Amino acid sequence: MNISSAIVHARPGNADAVRARLLAVAGVEIHAVSDEGKIIVTLETNDDNAMVRTFELISTLDDVMSASMVYNQVESDPEMDISVPA
């Protein structure tokens, strides 16, 4: 699982519209929206490629001026981990 956070900067006066568009993107959760239109989000995807596609989609949403990745973490899937008998 890939977990990232980003700051999305909405065009002035359009934060509510951008917020609605972000909520329509799978794996996106909104944590805060400032008066200046900066939106703090987390993104959860299955792998790096899906994260890149999701981040690129967010960057191209209408009324998004910029999107900046702040943090990225990859967690292993316990069911996919290989265990070696002792």
Backbone atoms as SQL, in Angstrom:
CREATE TABLE atoms (id INTEGER PRIMARY KEY, chain TEXT, resi INTEGER, resn TEXT, atom TEXT, x REAL, y REAL, z REAL);
INSERT INTO atoms VALUES
  (1, 'A', 1, 'MET', 'N', 0.857, -1.178, 0.000),
  (2, 'A', 1, 'MET', 'CA', 0.000, 0.000, 0.000),
  (3, 'A', 1, 'MET', 'C', 0.893, 1.229, 0.000),
  (4, 'A', 2, 'ASN', 'N', 0.500, 2.205, -0.774),
  (5, 'A', 2, 'ASN', 'CA', 1.235, 3.455, -0.881),
  (6, 'A', 2, 'ASN', 'C', 0.375, 4.554, -0.255),
  (7, 'A', 3, 'ILE', 'N', 0.932, 5.260, 0.720),
  (8, 'A', 3, 'ILE', 'CA', 0.216, 6.342, 1.400),
  (9, 'A', 3, 'ILE', 'C', 1.019, 7.620, 1.217),
  (10, 'A', 4, 'SER', 'N', 0.365, 8.653, 0.726),
  (11, 'A', 4, 'SER', 'CA', 1.031, 9.934, 0.501),
  (12, 'A', 4, 'SER', 'C', 0.159, 11.061, 1.009),
  (13, 'A', 5, 'SER', 'N', 0.803, 12.202, 1.250),
  (14, 'A', 5, 'SER', 'CA', 0.043, 13.414, 1.562),
  (15, 'A', 5, 'SER', 'C', 0.466, 14.493, 0.581),
  (16, 'A', 6, 'ALA', 'N', -0.445, 15.414, 0.357),
  (17, 'A', 6, 'ALA', 'CA', -0.178, 16.490, -0.593),
  (18, 'A', 6, 'ALA', 'C', -0.933, 17.739, -0.172),
  (19, 'A', 7, 'ILE', 'N', -0.434, 18.862, -0.649),
  (20, 'A', 7, 'ILE', 'CA', -1.145, 20.128, -0.509),
  (21, 'A', 7, 'ILE', 'C', -1.602, 20.529, -1.900),
  (22, 'A', 8, 'VAL', 'N', -2.900, 20.707, -2.038),
  (23, 'A', 8, 'VAL', 'CA', -3.500, 21.106, -3.307),
  (24, 'A', 8, 'VAL', 'C', -3.930, 22.560, -3.162),
  (25, 'A', 9, 'HIS', 'N', -3.495, 23.393, -4.094),
  (26, 'A', 9, 'HIS', 'CA', -3.829, 24.817, -4.037),
  (27, 'A', 9, 'HIS', 'C', -4.890, 25.109, -5.092),
  (28, 'A', 10, 'ALA', 'N', -6.078, 25.477, -4.622),
  (29, 'A', 10, 'ALA', 'CA', -7.197, 25.768, -5.516),
  (30, 'A', 10, 'ALA', 'C', -7.147, 27.219, -5.994),
  (31, 'A', 11, 'ARG', 'N', -7.653, 27.436, -7.196),
  (32, 'A', 11, 'ARG', 'CA', -7.780, 28.797, -7.716),
  (33, 'A', 11, 'ARG', 'C', -8.649, 29.594, -6.744),
  (34, 'A', 12, 'PRO', 'N', -8.300, 30.870, -6.474),
  (35, 'A', 12, 'PRO', 'CA', -9.065, 31.686, -5.512),
  (36, 'A', 12, 'PRO', 'C', -10.574, 31.625, -5.771),
  (37, 'A', 13, 'GLY', 'N', -11.307, 31.369, -4.703),
  (38, 'A', 13, 'GLY', 'CA', -12.768, 31.318, -4.777),
  (39, 'A', 13, 'GLY', 'C', -13.328, 29.989, -5.230),
  (40, 'A', 14, 'ASN', 'N', -12.461, 29.008, -5.510),
  (41, 'A', 14, 'ASN', 'CA', -12.930, 27.728, -6.037),
  (42, 'A', 14, 'ASN', 'C', -12.602, 26.536, -5.147),
  (43, 'A', 15, 'ALA', 'N', -12.253, 26.778, -3.891),
  (44, 'A', 15, 'ALA', 'CA', -11.864, 25.680, -3.000),
  (45, 'A', 15, 'ALA', 'C', -12.986, 24.660, -2.827),
  (46, 'A', 16, 'ASP', 'N', -14.225, 25.112, -2.729),
  (47, 'A', 16, 'ASP', 'CA', -15.337, 24.171, -2.548),
  (48, 'A', 16, 'ASP', 'C', -15.502, 23.264, -3.763),
  (49, 'A', 17, 'ALA', 'N', -15.361, 23.832, -4.951),
  (50, 'A', 17, 'ALA', 'CA', -15.475, 23.034, -6.180),
  (51, 'A', 17, 'ALA', 'C', -14.331, 22.031, -6.276),
  (52, 'A', 18, 'VAL', 'N', -13.117, 22.457, -5.937),
  (53, 'A', 18, 'VAL', 'CA', -11.968, 21.551, -5.971),
  (54, 'A', 18, 'VAL', 'C', -12.137, 20.468, -4.914),
  (55, 'A', 19, 'ARG', 'N', -12.619, 20.846, -3.751),
  (56, 'A', 19, 'ARG', 'CA', -12.860, 19.869, -2.680),
  (57, 'A', 19, 'ARG', 'C', -13.808, 18.775, -3.172),
  (58, 'A', 20, 'ALA', 'N', -14.881, 19.152, -3.837),
  (59, 'A', 20, 'ALA', 'CA', -15.843, 18.172, -4.364),
  (60, 'A', 20, 'ALA', 'C', -15.186, 17.272, -5.406),
  (61, 'A', 21, 'ARG', 'N', -14.354, 17.856, -6.269),
  (62, 'A', 21, 'ARG', 'CA', -13.667, 17.047, -7.288),
  (63, 'A', 21, 'ARG', 'C', -12.695, 16.066, -6.641),
  (64, 'A', 22, 'LEU', 'N', -11.991, 16.525, -5.618),
  (65, 'A', 22, 'LEU', 'CA', -11.044, 15.650, -4.923),
  (66, 'A', 22, 'LEU', 'C', -11.753, 14.471, -4.263),
  (67, 'A', 23, 'LEU', 'N', -12.894, 14.722, -3.658),
  (68, 'A', 23, 'LEU', 'CA', -13.637, 13.659, -2.989),
  (69, 'A', 23, 'LEU', 'C', -14.127, 12.598, -3.968),
  (70, 'A', 24, 'ALA', 'N', -14.214, 12.943, -5.251),
  (71, 'A', 24, 'ALA', 'CA', -14.640, 11.988, -6.270),
  (72, 'A', 24, 'ALA', 'C', -13.498, 11.082, -6.734),
  (73, 'A', 25, 'VAL', 'N', -12.266, 11.382, -6.324),
  (74, 'A', 25, 'VAL', 'CA', -11.103, 10.590, -6.719),
  (75, 'A', 25, 'VAL', 'C', -10.911, 9.457, -5.702),
  (76, 'A', 26, 'ALA', 'N', -10.852, 8.229, -6.196),
  (77, 'A', 26, 'ALA', 'CA', -10.686, 7.063, -5.323),
  (78, 'A', 26, 'ALA', 'C', -9.388, 7.173, -4.523),
  (79, 'A', 27, 'GLY', 'N', -9.484, 6.906, -3.224),
  (80, 'A', 27, 'GLY', 'CA', -8.318, 6.890, -2.358),
  (81, 'A', 27, 'GLY', 'C', -7.923, 8.225, -1.769),
  (82, 'A', 28, 'VAL', 'N', -8.683, 9.284, -2.071),
  (83, 'A', 28, 'VAL', 'CA', -8.349, 10.622, -1.572),
  (84, 'A', 28, 'VAL', 'C', -9.196, 10.938, -0.345),
  (85, 'A', 29, 'GLU', 'N', -8.531, 11.442, 0.684),
  (86, 'A', 29, 'GLU', 'CA', -9.216, 11.896, 1.891),
  (87, 'A', 29, 'GLU', 'C', -8.757, 13.322, 2.179),
  (88, 'A', 30, 'ILE', 'N', -9.696, 14.210, 2.489),
  (89, 'A', 30, 'ILE', 'CA', -9.387, 15.610, 2.771),
  (90, 'A', 30, 'ILE', 'C', -9.331, 15.806, 4.286),
  (91, 'A', 31, 'HIS', 'N', -8.265, 16.512, 4.725),
  (92, 'A', 31, 'HIS', 'CA', -8.080, 16.732, 6.157),
  (93, 'A', 31, 'HIS', 'C', -8.280, 18.182, 6.569),
  (94, 'A', 32, 'ALA', 'N', -8.038, 19.122, 5.659),
  (95, 'A', 32, 'ALA', 'CA', -8.204, 20.537, 6.007),
  (96, 'A', 32, 'ALA', 'C', -8.293, 21.365, 4.734),
  (97, 'A', 33, 'VAL', 'N', -9.018, 22.480, 4.847),
  (98, 'A', 33, 'VAL', 'CA', -9.120, 23.454, 3.760),
  (99, 'A', 33, 'VAL', 'C', -8.920, 24.832, 4.375),
  (100, 'A', 34, 'SER', 'N', -7.933, 25.583, 3.876),
  (101, 'A', 34, 'SER', 'CA', -7.672, 26.917, 4.426),
  (102, 'A', 34, 'SER', 'C', -8.501, 27.967, 3.691),
  (103, 'A', 35, 'ASP', 'N', -8.585, 29.146, 4.281),
  (104, 'A', 35, 'ASP', 'CA', -9.289, 30.262, 3.648),
  (105, 'A', 35, 'ASP', 'C', -8.630, 30.673, 2.337),
  (106, 'A', 36, 'GLU', 'N', -7.332, 30.379, 2.208),
  (107, 'A', 36, 'GLU', 'CA', -6.593, 30.738, 0.991),
  (108, 'A', 36, 'GLU', 'C', -6.751, 29.698, -0.111),
  (109, 'A', 37, 'GLY', 'N', -7.468, 28.611, 0.166),
  (110, 'A', 37, 'GLY', 'CA', -7.708, 27.590, -0.849),
  (111, 'A', 37, 'GLY', 'C', -6.678, 26.470, -0.870),
  (112, 'A', 38, 'LYS', 'N', -5.897, 26.346, 0.191),
  (113, 'A', 38, 'LYS', 'CA', -4.958, 25.225, 0.281),
  (114, 'A', 38, 'LYS', 'C', -5.678, 24.059, 0.953),
  (115, 'A', 39, 'ILE', 'N', -5.579, 22.905, 0.311),
  (116, 'A', 39, 'ILE', 'CA', -6.302, 21.717, 0.766),
  (117, 'A', 39, 'ILE', 'C', -5.287, 20.622, 1.089),
  (118, 'A', 40, 'ILE', 'N', -5.341, 20.114, 2.304),
  (119, 'A', 40, 'ILE', 'CA', -4.438, 19.041, 2.712),
  (120, 'A', 40, 'ILE', 'C', -5.158, 17.719, 2.512),
  (121, 'A', 41, 'VAL', 'N', -4.518, 16.830, 1.752),
  (122, 'A', 41, 'VAL', 'CA', -5.124, 15.546, 1.429),
  (123, 'A', 41, 'VAL', 'C', -4.150, 14.400, 1.702),
  (124, 'A', 42, 'THR', 'N', -4.709, 13.222, 1.916),
  (125, 'A', 42, 'THR', 'CA', -3.916, 11.999, 1.871),
  (126, 'A', 42, 'THR', 'C', -4.456, 11.158, 0.727),
  (127, 'A', 43, 'LEU', 'N', -3.553, 10.363, 0.164),
  (128, 'A', 43, 'LEU', 'CA', -3.894, 9.483, -0.947),
  (129, 'A', 43, 'LEU', 'C', -3.451, 8.078, -0.576),
  (130, 'A', 44, 'GLU', 'N', -4.305, 7.114, -0.798),
  (131, 'A', 44, 'GLU', 'CA', -3.957, 5.718, -0.568),
  (132, 'A', 44, 'GLU', 'C', -4.191, 4.952, -1.855),
  (133, 'A', 45, 'THR', 'N', -3.140, 4.270, -2.318),
  (134, 'A', 45, 'THR', 'CA', -3.243, 3.460, -3.528),
  (135, 'A', 45, 'THR', 'C', -2.545, 2.129, -3.288),
  (136, 'A', 46, 'ASN', 'N', -2.717, 1.206, -4.221),
  (137, 'A', 46, 'ASN', 'CA', -2.136, -0.122, -4.079),
  (138, 'A', 46, 'ASN', 'C', -0.650, -0.174, -4.387),
  (139, 'A', 47, 'ASP', 'N', -0.171, 0.723, -5.266),
  (140, 'A', 47, 'ASP', 'CA', 1.239, 0.667, -5.656),
  (141, 'A', 47, 'ASP', 'C', 1.716, 2.029, -6.154),
  (142, 'A', 48, 'ASP', 'N', 3.005, 2.106, -6.486),
  (143, 'A', 48, 'ASP', 'CA', 3.609, 3.368, -6.921),
  (144, 'A', 48, 'ASP', 'C', 2.980, 3.897, -8.207),
  (145, 'A', 49, 'ASN', 'N', 2.716, 3.019, -9.166),
  (146, 'A', 49, 'ASN', 'CA', 2.139, 3.462, -10.436),
  (147, 'A', 49, 'ASN', 'C', 0.764, 4.090, -10.244),
  (148, 'A', 50, 'ALA', 'N', -0.040, 3.475, -9.382),
  (149, 'A', 50, 'ALA', 'CA', -1.365, 4.038, -9.105),
  (150, 'A', 50, 'ALA', 'C', -1.236, 5.384, -8.403),
  (151, 'A', 51, 'MET', 'N', -0.227, 5.532, -7.540),
  (152, 'A', 51, 'MET', 'CA', -0.020, 6.812, -6.862),
  (153, 'A', 51, 'MET', 'C', 0.325, 7.895, -7.867),
  (154, 'A', 52, 'VAL', 'N', 1.211, 7.580, -8.791),
  (155, 'A', 52, 'VAL', 'CA', 1.598, 8.561, -9.811),
  (156, 'A', 52, 'VAL', 'C', 0.381, 8.965, -10.634),
  (157, 'A', 53, 'ARG', 'N', -0.424, 8.003, -11.053),
  (158, 'A', 53, 'ARG', 'CA', -1.623, 8.322, -11.849),
  (159, 'A', 53, 'ARG', 'C', -2.602, 9.188, -11.056),
  (160, 'A', 54, 'THR', 'N', -2.797, 8.859, -9.774),
  (161, 'A', 54, 'THR', 'CA', -3.717, 9.640, -8.939),
  (162, 'A', 54, 'THR', 'C', -3.198, 11.058, -8.745),
  (163, 'A', 55, 'PHE', 'N', -1.906, 11.195, -8.468),
  (164, 'A', 55, 'PHE', 'CA', -1.328, 12.525, -8.269),
  (165, 'A', 55, 'PHE', 'C', -1.410, 13.351, -9.553),
  (166, 'A', 56, 'GLU', 'N', -1.143, 12.730, -10.706),
  (167, 'A', 56, 'GLU', 'CA', -1.261, 13.445, -11.982),
  (168, 'A', 56, 'GLU', 'C', -2.699, 13.871, -12.243),
  (169, 'A', 57, 'LEU', 'N', -3.664, 13.014, -11.903),
  (170, 'A', 57, 'LEU', 'CA', -5.072, 13.363, -12.061),
  (171, 'A', 57, 'LEU', 'C', -5.423, 14.574, -11.211),
  (172, 'A', 58, 'ILE', 'N', -5.000, 14.564, -9.955),
  (173, 'A', 58, 'ILE', 'CA', -5.279, 15.694, -9.058),
  (174, 'A', 58, 'ILE', 'C', -4.679, 16.976, -9.624),
  (175, 'A', 59, 'SER', 'N', -3.481, 16.900, -10.136),
  (176, 'A', 59, 'SER', 'CA', -2.797, 18.082, -10.683),
  (177, 'A', 59, 'SER', 'C', -3.525, 18.694, -11.860),
  (178, 'A', 60, 'THR', 'N', -4.312, 17.877, -12.563),
  (179, 'A', 60, 'THR', 'CA', -4.990, 18.371, -13.770),
  (180, 'A', 60, 'THR', 'C', -6.476, 18.669, -13.555),
  (181, 'A', 61, 'LEU', 'N', -6.962, 18.532, -12.316),
  (182, 'A', 61, 'LEU', 'CA', -8.370, 18.852, -12.059),
  (183, 'A', 61, 'LEU', 'C', -8.636, 20.333, -12.323),
  (184, 'A', 62, 'ASP', 'N', -9.835, 20.638, -12.787),
  (185, 'A', 62, 'ASP', 'CA', -10.230, 22.031, -13.004),
  (186, 'A', 62, 'ASP', 'C', -10.054, 22.824, -11.717),
  (187, 'A', 63, 'ASP', 'N', -9.541, 24.030, -11.850),
  (188, 'A', 63, 'ASP', 'CA', -9.356, 24.991, -10.761),
  (189, 'A', 63, 'ASP', 'C', -8.249, 24.620, -9.771),
  (190, 'A', 64, 'VAL', 'N', -7.424, 23.610, -10.091),
  (191, 'A', 64, 'VAL', 'CA', -6.250, 23.306, -9.275),
  (192, 'A', 64, 'VAL', 'C', -5.072, 24.076, -9.856),
  (193, 'A', 65, 'MET', 'N', -4.493, 24.969, -9.044),
  (194, 'A', 65, 'MET', 'CA', -3.334, 25.744, -9.500),
  (195, 'A', 65, 'MET', 'C', -2.047, 24.953, -9.323),
  (196, 'A', 66, 'SER', 'N', -1.958, 24.184, -8.232),
  (197, 'A', 66, 'SER', 'CA', -0.774, 23.358, -8.008),
  (198, 'A', 66, 'SER', 'C', -1.107, 22.242, -7.029),
  (199, 'A', 67, 'ALA', 'N', -0.301, 21.197, -7.104),
  (200, 'A', 67, 'ALA', 'CA', -0.397, 20.093, -6.152),
  (201, 'A', 67, 'ALA', 'C', 1.032, 19.696, -5.807),
  (202, 'A', 68, 'SER', 'N', 1.323, 19.658, -4.528),
  (203, 'A', 68, 'SER', 'CA', 2.683, 19.356, -4.068),
  (204, 'A', 68, 'SER', 'C', 2.665, 18.159, -3.139),
  (205, 'A', 69, 'MET', 'N', 3.409, 17.118, -3.525),
  (206, 'A', 69, 'MET', 'CA', 3.537, 15.944, -2.667),
  (207, 'A', 69, 'MET', 'C', 4.401, 16.332, -1.472),
  (208, 'A', 70, 'VAL', 'N', 3.943, 15.982, -0.281),
  (209, 'A', 70, 'VAL', 'CA', 4.657, 16.334, 0.937),
  (210, 'A', 70, 'VAL', 'C', 5.311, 15.103, 1.562),
  (211, 'A', 71, 'TYR', 'N', 4.633, 13.967, 1.482),
  (212, 'A', 71, 'TYR', 'CA', 5.098, 12.773, 2.178),
  (213, 'A', 71, 'TYR', 'C', 4.675, 11.557, 1.393),
  (214, 'A', 72, 'ASN', 'N', 5.513, 10.512, 1.420),
  (215, 'A', 72, 'ASN', 'CA', 5.177, 9.257, 0.760),
  (216, 'A', 72, 'ASN', 'C', 5.720, 8.106, 1.580),
  (217, 'A', 73, 'GLN', 'N', 4.890, 7.089, 1.775),
  (218, 'A', 73, 'GLN', 'CA', 5.303, 5.907, 2.524),
  (219, 'A', 73, 'GLN', 'C', 4.730, 4.679, 1.838),
  (220, 'A', 74, 'VAL', 'N', 5.551, 3.643, 1.751),
  (221, 'A', 74, 'VAL', 'CA', 5.099, 2.375, 1.193),
  (222, 'A', 74, 'VAL', 'C', 5.069, 1.360, 2.324),
  (223, 'A', 75, 'GLU', 'N', 3.914, 0.740, 2.499),
  (224, 'A', 75, 'GLU', 'CA', 3.764, -0.295, 3.520),
  (225, 'A', 75, 'GLU', 'C', 3.538, -1.617, 2.831),
  (226, 'A', 76, 'SER', 'N', 4.156, -2.647, 3.362),
  (227, 'A', 76, 'SER', 'CA', 3.976, -3.966, 2.771),
  (228, 'A', 76, 'SER', 'C', 2.613, -4.522, 3.155),
  (229, 'A', 77, 'ASP', 'N', 2.151, -5.417, 2.323),
  (230, 'A', 77, 'ASP', 'CA', 0.899, -6.116, 2.579),
  (231, 'A', 77, 'ASP', 'C', 1.246, -7.395, 3.338),
  (232, 'A', 78, 'PRO', 'N', 0.816, -7.529, 4.580),
  (233, 'A', 78, 'PRO', 'CA', 1.186, -8.708, 5.374),
  (234, 'A', 78, 'PRO', 'C', 0.825, -10.023, 4.693),
  (235, 'A', 79, 'GLU', 'N', -0.237, -10.038, 3.924),
  (236, 'A', 79, 'GLU', 'CA', -0.638, -11.264, 3.249),
  (237, 'A', 79, 'GLU', 'C', 0.308, -11.613, 2.111),
  (238, 'A', 80, 'MET', 'N', 1.041, -10.625, 1.613),
  (239, 'A', 80, 'MET', 'CA', 1.967, -10.844, 0.508),
  (240, 'A', 80, 'MET', 'C', 3.382, -11.116, 0.988),
  (241, 'A', 81, 'ASP', 'N', 3.645, -10.839, 2.260),
  (242, 'A', 81, 'ASP', 'CA', 4.979, -11.085, 2.810),
  (243, 'A', 81, 'ASP', 'C', 5.263, -12.582, 2.815),
  (244, 'A', 82, 'ILE', 'N', 6.471, -12.919, 2.519),
  (245, 'A', 82, 'ILE', 'CA', 6.871, -14.323, 2.503),
  (246, 'A', 82, 'ILE', 'C', 7.471, -14.654, 3.860),
  (247, 'A', 83, 'SER', 'N', 6.978, -15.692, 4.466),
  (248, 'A', 83, 'SER', 'CA', 7.563, -16.121, 5.733),
  (249, 'A', 83, 'SER', 'C', 8.409, -17.366, 5.480),
  (250, 'A', 84, 'VAL', 'N', 9.535, -17.412, 6.136),
  (251, 'A', 84, 'VAL', 'CA', 10.457, -18.542, 5.998),
  (252, 'A', 84, 'VAL', 'C', 10.395, -19.328, 7.296),
  (253, 'A', 85, 'PRO', 'N', 10.103, -20.624, 7.202),
  (254, 'A', 85, 'PRO', 'CA', 10.059, -21.433, 8.433),
  (255, 'A', 85, 'PRO', 'C', 11.409, -21.449, 9.129),
  (256, 'A', 86, 'ALA', 'N', 11.386, -21.452, 10.446),
  (257, 'A', 86, 'ALA', 'CA', 12.646, -21.457, 11.229),
  (258, 'A', 86, 'ALA', 'C', 13.259, -22.828, 11.273);
